[in-house]
Amino acid sequence: MSNREEGKFQLTKGYKDLLTEIKETIKTSRLKAAISVNQGLIQMYWEIGASILKKQESEGWGAKTIEKLASDIKSSFKDMKGFSHRNLKYMVHFAKEYPDFPIGQQLVAQIPWGHNILILQKVKIQEARLWYVQKTIENGWSRNVLQHWIDSDLYQREGKALTNFSKTLPAPQSDLATQTLKDPYCFDFLTLREQFDEKELEDGLLDHLQKFLMELGQGFAFIGRQYPLTIEGDTSYLDLLFYHTRLHCYVVVELKAGAFDPRDAGQMNFYLSAVDDMLKTDHDNPTLGLLLCKGKKGLKVEYALRDIRKPIGVAEYETKIIESLPDDLKGSLPTIEELELEFEEEQE
């Protein structure tokens, strides 16, 4: 028996490449099959919903009829799920909201039924619905992730940051970069004092890094906080440094506890020049800057960015603020001295 037959086959590069190619073929085929099955299911649900809707409109069918239909269908197809009274009502709603489905709405057939129902229930504007459908397809969002983005109104926030990207980046890079940023950013997972500072904000974001990265969006890879750049013996520290895997560039994020100040743009311009010179390689696109501020005024931002050559975006953020205690409640709480005295008495 040869060495190969004895299990001592030597893995050549050609063999590894072939195995990788076959694996990709299988994965692609399985994905296409799953999509095909899902599209068939969505098509069937629409047709059932459209049939019921037509009868409702022509003969005045009510809820009792749908309930009887659900019972009879389940009796006829005992091995199939998805024909409950509630789901039949969803099918009718689906057909009503997408009357042109057979002609031009096949996009919605590419996402699971549960995703479609979630979008129908929570999003009322048709354009926004299709936007969430498209984003789900592009990013592979789970139902929970989709719900998070709907609840945080991503449709109204994405691509809304004030930037100079159209003047500082070539197309289509400028368009992709613009759509990457939001305004405002929702840091509702943070609870801060009313008068917080940059360090407190930075600490909070890094303590909740996973949620922070989710809010930033897909593609952001965290590199470091207070990232040092030493220039002619002086060291500057970037609040947060990321690399964006889709834009293929570094992203410098500076946090501001107050409103946007035009001097912030000058500082960011300096940072971006340094990163482009010290970190960026020939394979990377120009570094982006994102100034996250507690507030901003549009014209002031426009003037500050107008003649800057580096790509900079300015956006606001929202957090939960701990308000001071009401006066009537303050008097009912023990003071530090009273707590210390009680602790000392317990130790005696």
C-alpha positions as CSV (number, residue, x, y, z in Angstrom):
1,M,0.0,0.0,0.0
2,S,1.4,3.4,-0.9
3,N,1.9,6.2,1.6
4,R,-1.1,8.0,0.2
5,E,-3.3,5.0,0.7
6,E,-1.9,4.7,4.3
7,G,-3.2,8.2,5.1
8,K,0.2,10.0,4.6
9,F,-1.0,12.1,1.7
10,Q,0.9,15.3,1.5
11,L,-1.4,18.4,1.3
12,T,-0.2,20.4,-1.7
13,K,-1.2,24.0,-2.4
14,G,-3.2,22.8,-5.4
15,Y,-5.1,20.4,-3.2
16,K,-5.9,23.1,-0.6
17,D,-7.0,25.5,-3.3
18,L,-9.3,22.8,-4.8
19,L,-10.8,22.0,-1.4
20,T,-11.4,25.7,-0.7
21,E,-13.1,26.0,-4.1
22,I,-15.4,23.0,-3.5
23,K,-16.3,24.3,0.0
24,E,-17.3,27.7,-1.5
25,T,-19.3,25.9,-4.2
26,I,-21.2,23.9,-1.6
27,K,-21.8,27.0,0.6
28,T,-23.1,29.0,-2.3
29,S,-25.3,26.3,-3.5
30,R,-26.8,25.7,0.0
31,L,-27.4,29.5,0.3
32,K,-29.1,29.7,-3.1
33,A,-31.3,26.7,-2.2
34,A,-32.2,28.3,1.2
35,I,-33.1,31.6,-0.6
36,S,-35.1,29.7,-3.2
37,V,-37.1,27.9,-0.5
38,N,-37.7,31.1,1.3
39,Q,-38.8,33.0,-1.8
40,G,-41.3,30.2,-2.6
41,L,-42.7,30.4,1.0
42,I,-43.1,34.2,0.8
43,Q,-44.7,33.9,-2.6
44,M,-47.2,31.3,-1.3
45,Y,-48.0,33.5,1.8
46,W,-48.6,36.5,-0.5
47,E,-50.9,34.5,-2.8
48,I,-52.9,33.2,0.2
49,G,-53.1,36.6,1.7
50,A,-54.2,38.1,-1.6
51,S,-56.9,35.5,-2.1
52,I,-58.3,36.2,1.4
53,L,-58.1,39.9,0.9
54,K,-60.0,39.7,-2.3
55,K,-62.8,37.8,-0.6
56,Q,-62.9,40.2,2.3
57,E,-63.3,43.1,0.0
58,S,-65.9,41.5,-2.3
59,E,-67.9,39.5,0.3
60,G,-67.2,41.2,3.6
61,W,-65.4,38.3,5.3
62,G,-64.5,38.9,8.9
63,A,-62.2,37.5,11.6
64,K,-64.4,34.5,12.1
65,T,-63.9,33.3,8.6
66,I,-60.1,33.6,8.8
67,E,-60.3,31.6,12.1
68,K,-62.3,28.9,10.4
69,L,-59.9,28.9,7.4
70,A,-56.9,28.4,9.8
71,S,-58.6,25.4,11.4
72,D,-59.5,23.8,8.1
73,I,-56.1,24.3,6.5
74,K,-54.3,22.8,9.6
75,S,-56.6,19.8,9.4
76,S,-55.7,19.2,5.8
77,F,-52.0,19.8,6.2
78,K,-51.2,18.4,9.6
79,D,-47.4,18.2,8.9
80,M,-47.1,21.9,7.9
81,K,-46.7,24.9,10.2
82,G,-47.4,28.5,9.5
83,F,-51.2,28.5,9.1
84,S,-52.3,29.7,12.4
85,H,-55.1,32.3,12.7
86,R,-52.6,35.0,13.5
87,N,-50.3,34.1,10.6
88,L,-53.2,34.1,8.1
89,K,-53.9,37.7,9.3
90,Y,-50.3,38.5,8.7
91,M,-50.6,37.1,5.2
92,V,-53.5,39.4,4.5
93,H,-51.7,42.4,5.9
94,F,-48.6,41.5,3.8
95,A,-50.7,41.2,0.6
96,K,-52.5,44.5,1.3
97,E,-49.2,46.4,1.9
98,Y,-47.4,44.9,-1.1
99,P,-50.1,44.8,-3.8
100,D,-47.5,44.9,-6.6
101,F,-45.5,42.0,-5.1
102,P,-45.6,39.8,-8.3
103,I,-44.3,42.7,-10.4
104,G,-41.7,44.5,-8.5
105,Q,-41.6,43.6,-4.8
106,Q,-39.6,40.4,-5.0
107,L,-37.0,42.1,-2.8
108,V,-39.0,41.3,0.3
109,A,-39.0,37.6,-0.7
110,Q,-35.3,37.5,0.0
111,I,-35.7,37.9,3.8
112,P,-37.4,35.6,6.3
113,W,-41.1,35.8,7.0
114,G,-40.5,36.9,10.6
115,H,-38.3,39.8,9.4
116,N,-41.1,40.9,7.0
117,I,-43.7,40.8,9.7
118,L,-41.5,42.8,12.0
119,I,-41.0,45.5,9.4
120,L,-44.7,45.6,8.6
121,Q,-45.6,46.0,12.2
122,K,-43.0,48.7,13.1
123,V,-42.4,50.7,9.9
124,K,-45.3,52.5,8.3
125,I,-43.6,54.3,5.4
126,Q,-43.2,52.0,2.3
127,E,-39.9,53.6,1.2
128,A,-38.5,53.0,4.7
129,R,-39.7,49.4,4.7
130,L,-37.9,48.6,1.5
131,W,-34.8,50.3,2.9
132,Y,-34.8,48.0,5.9
133,V,-35.3,45.0,3.7
134,Q,-32.4,46.0,1.5
135,K,-30.1,46.6,4.5
136,T,-31.1,43.2,6.0
137,I,-30.1,41.5,2.7
138,E,-26.8,43.4,2.5
139,N,-25.8,42.9,6.1
140,G,-27.4,39.6,7.0
141,W,-29.2,41.1,10.1
142,S,-30.8,38.7,12.5
143,R,-34.4,39.6,13.6
144,N,-33.1,41.0,16.9
145,V,-30.5,43.2,15.2
146,L,-33.2,44.4,12.7
147,Q,-35.5,45.3,15.6
148,H,-32.7,47.2,17.2
149,W,-32.1,49.3,14.1
150,I,-35.8,49.9,13.6
151,D,-36.3,51.0,17.2
152,S,-33.3,53.4,17.0
153,D,-34.7,54.8,13.7
154,L,-31.6,54.0,11.6
155,Y,-33.5,54.9,8.4
156,Q,-33.6,58.6,9.5
157,R,-30.0,58.6,10.9
158,E,-27.8,56.9,8.4
159,G,-25.8,59.1,6.1
160,K,-27.1,62.3,7.9
161,A,-23.8,63.4,9.5
162,L,-22.3,66.7,8.2
163,T,-19.2,66.0,6.2
164,N,-16.9,67.3,3.5
165,F,-16.5,63.8,1.9
166,S,-17.8,64.9,-1.5
167,K,-14.9,67.3,-1.8
168,T,-12.2,65.3,-0.2
169,L,-12.8,61.7,-1.4
170,P,-13.2,60.3,-4.9
171,A,-16.4,58.6,-5.9
172,P,-17.6,56.0,-5.0
173,Q,-15.5,56.1,-1.8
174,S,-17.2,59.4,-0.8
175,D,-20.7,57.9,-1.1
176,L,-19.7,54.8,0.9
177,A,-18.1,56.9,3.6
178,T,-21.1,59.2,3.9
179,Q,-23.5,56.2,4.3
180,T,-21.2,54.8,7.0
181,L,-21.8,57.7,9.3
182,K,-25.0,58.5,11.2
183,D,-26.5,61.5,13.0
184,P,-27.3,61.4,15.8
185,Y,-25.5,58.4,17.3
186,C,-27.6,56.7,20.0
187,F,-25.6,55.8,23.0
188,D,-28.6,55.0,25.1
189,F,-26.7,52.2,26.8
190,L,-24.7,54.9,28.7
191,T,-25.9,56.6,31.8
192,L,-23.9,59.8,32.5
193,R,-23.9,62.7,34.9
194,E,-25.5,65.9,33.6
195,Q,-22.0,67.6,33.5
196,F,-19.9,64.7,32.2
197,D,-16.5,65.1,30.5
198,E,-14.7,63.4,27.6
199,K,-13.0,60.8,29.8
200,E,-16.3,59.7,31.4
201,L,-17.8,59.4,27.9
202,E,-14.8,57.5,26.6
203,D,-14.8,55.1,29.6
204,G,-18.5,54.4,29.2
205,L,-18.2,53.6,25.5
206,L,-15.2,51.3,26.0
207,D,-17.0,49.6,28.9
208,H,-19.8,48.8,26.5
209,L,-17.5,48.2,23.5
210,Q,-19.7,45.6,21.8
211,K,-22.8,47.9,21.9
212,F,-20.6,50.8,20.8
213,L,-19.3,48.9,17.8
214,M,-22.9,47.8,16.9
215,E,-24.0,51.4,16.9
216,L,-21.1,52.5,14.8
217,G,-22.1,49.8,12.2
218,Q,-20.5,46.9,10.4
219,G,-16.9,47.2,9.4
220,F,-15.4,49.1,12.4
221,A,-12.5,47.2,13.9
222,F,-11.3,48.7,17.2
223,I,-7.5,49.4,17.4
224,G,-7.1,51.4,20.6
225,R,-8.0,54.3,22.9
226,Q,-5.7,57.3,23.6
227,Y,-3.6,56.1,20.7
228,P,-0.2,57.9,20.9
229,L,1.3,59.7,17.9
230,T,4.8,61.2,18.7
231,I,5.8,64.0,16.4
232,E,9.1,65.8,16.9
233,G,9.2,64.7,20.6
234,D,5.6,65.8,21.4
235,T,3.0,63.1,21.8
236,S,-0.6,63.5,20.9
237,Y,-3.3,61.0,21.9
238,L,-6.2,60.0,19.6
239,D,-9.4,59.4,21.7
240,L,-10.3,56.3,19.6
241,L,-8.7,54.7,16.6
242,F,-10.5,52.2,14.3
243,Y,-9.9,50.5,11.0
244,H,-12.9,50.1,8.7
245,T,-12.7,46.8,6.8
246,R,-15.1,47.8,4.1
247,L,-13.8,51.3,3.4
248,H,-10.2,50.0,3.9
249,C,-9.1,53.0,5.9
250,Y,-8.3,54.2,9.4
251,V,-11.0,56.1,11.2
252,V,-10.1,58.6,14.0
253,V,-12.9,59.3,16.4
254,E,-12.7,62.3,18.8
255,L,-15.2,62.7,21.6
256,K,-16.5,66.1,22.7
257,A,-18.5,66.6,25.9
258,G,-19.8,69.9,24.5
259,A,-21.0,71.4,21.3
260,F,-18.9,71.5,18.1
261,D,-16.2,74.1,18.1
262,P,-14.5,75.1,14.8
263,R,-11.1,74.5,16.5
264,D,-12.1,70.8,16.7
265,A,-11.9,70.5,12.9
266,G,-8.4,72.0,12.9
267,Q,-7.2,69.5,15.6
268,M,-8.8,66.6,13.6
269,N,-7.1,67.8,10.4
270,F,-3.8,67.6,12.2
271,Y,-4.5,64.1,13.5
272,L,-5.6,62.8,10.0
273,S,-2.4,64.1,8.4
274,A,-0.3,62.4,11.1
275,V,-2.1,59.1,10.7
276,D,-1.9,59.2,6.9
277,D,1.8,59.7,7.2
278,M,2.6,57.4,10.1
279,L,0.1,54.5,9.8
280,K,-1.5,54.5,6.4
281,T,0.0,52.2,3.8
282,D,-0.2,52.3,0.0
283,H,-3.1,49.7,0.2
284,D,-5.2,52.0,2.5
285,N,-7.6,54.7,1.5
286,P,-7.3,58.2,3.1
287,T,-8.0,58.2,6.9
288,L,-11.4,59.5,8.0
289,G,-12.2,61.7,11.0
290,L,-15.4,61.6,13.0
291,L,-16.1,64.3,15.6
292,L,-18.8,63.2,18.0
293,C,-20.2,66.2,19.8
294,K,-23.0,66.9,22.3
295,G,-24.4,69.4,19.8
296,K,-23.7,71.3,16.6
297,K,-24.8,74.1,14.4
298,G,-24.9,73.3,10.7
299,L,-23.5,76.6,9.3
300,K,-20.7,76.6,11.8
301,V,-19.7,73.1,10.8
302,E,-19.9,73.9,7.1
303,Y,-17.6,76.9,7.4
304,A,-15.1,74.9,9.5
305,L,-14.9,72.0,7.0
306,R,-15.2,74.0,3.8
307,D,-11.5,74.5,3.1
308,I,-10.1,71.5,4.9
309,R,-8.7,68.8,2.5
310,K,-9.0,65.9,4.9
311,P,-12.3,63.9,5.1
312,I,-14.1,64.8,8.3
313,G,-17.6,64.2,9.5
314,V,-19.4,65.8,12.4
315,A,-22.3,64.1,14.2
316,E,-24.2,64.4,17.5
317,Y,-24.7,61.7,20.1
318,E,-27.5,61.0,22.6
319,T,-27.1,59.4,26.0
320,K,-29.1,58.9,29.2
321,I,-28.4,61.6,31.8
322,I,-28.7,61.2,35.5
323,E,-30.6,64.2,36.8
324,S,-30.1,65.6,40.3
325,L,-32.4,64.3,43.0
326,P,-35.5,66.3,43.9
327,D,-35.1,68.5,47.0
328,D,-37.9,66.6,48.8
329,L,-36.1,63.3,48.3
330,K,-32.6,64.6,49.2
331,G,-33.7,65.1,52.8
332,S,-34.9,61.6,53.2
333,L,-31.5,60.0,52.3
334,P,-28.8,59.4,54.9
335,T,-25.7,61.6,54.6
336,I,-22.2,60.2,54.3
337,E,-21.5,61.0,57.9
338,E,-24.6,59.1,59.0
339,L,-23.7,56.0,57.0
340,E,-20.1,56.0,58.4
341,L,-21.5,56.3,61.9
342,E,-23.9,53.4,61.4
343,F,-21.0,51.3,59.9
344,E,-18.8,52.0,63.0
345,E,-21.6,51.0,65.4
346,E,-22.0,47.7,63.6
347,Q,-18.3,47.0,63.9
348,E,-18.3,47.5,67.7
